Each structure stands twice: as structure tokens, then as C-alpha cells.
Amino acid sequence: MMETKTYTKMEYHEWDDLVKKYFPMVGSGYTIVAAEELNNNSSWTCNNITKKDFPLTVSDEAGLELLGKLILGDGYALATYIIIEFFVWMDILPEGAYIINVSW
């Protein structure tokens, strides 16, 4: 079935700057490329992020541990979903679907 969707699109360096602005403890070493093990000319996508997602994600021990590590700058591997959920929950980004492009 064919479906039309609207995505919020950004470049990987825009995403990296946004994460560093709101999670300064991750430091200058953070990149979505490393965190998600992405390659050149690729993209990271997610669908249907809503304000309800973040509270559900951090309602269990694993989600809380991941958030704690992120806040302390102690680990951010594969944390992009929880970060984007947080940004939507805090009204930093709108609800919806996202594409983060990687090309250098």
C-alpha cells in the first residue's frame, strides 16, 4: 500500500550541534555517526515520535540507565531514539518522523 509521509530532515552536523547544546556533558566527541555506527551517504530515520514516547522509554530501568549515562556524558551509543524522544517531549522538536542525513 502506497503511503505519503512528511519527515523533518536535518544534516548530521545539525543534529550533533543540537545534542551538544542540550546535553553538554557528551562533549565534543559526540557524533551520531559514531553513536549509531553510520556510514557516509547514509541516513538515520525514525517514525511517529510523540510526546508520550519519552515517559514510556524512561519508565523502566534500562531506559533510566541510558538517560543517566547520556546526561553524565558516560555513554551515548545507540541513544538517538531516547534523545529525539526527549527533544519532542520538551518541545525542542515537533512530533513526527525524522531523517538525519550523513554525507561528508
Stockholm file with secondary structure:
# STOCKHOLM 1.0

chainA/1-104         MMETKTYTKMEYHEWDDLVKKYFPMVGSGYTIVAAEELNNNSSWTCNNITKKDFPLTVSDEAGLELLGKLILGDGYALATYIIIEFFVWMDILPEGAYIINVSW
#=GR chainA/1-104 SS CCCCCCEEEEEHHHHHHHHHHHCGGGCTTCCHHHHTTCCTTEEEEEEEECTTHHHHHTTSHHHHHHHHHHHHTSCCTTCHHHHHHHHHHTTSSCSEEEEEEECC
#=GC SS_cons         CCCCCCEEEEEHHHHHHHHHHHCGGGCTTCCHHHHTTCCTTEEEEEEEECTTHHHHHTTSHHHHHHHHHHHHTSCCTTCHHHHHHHHHHTTSSCSEEEEEEECC
//
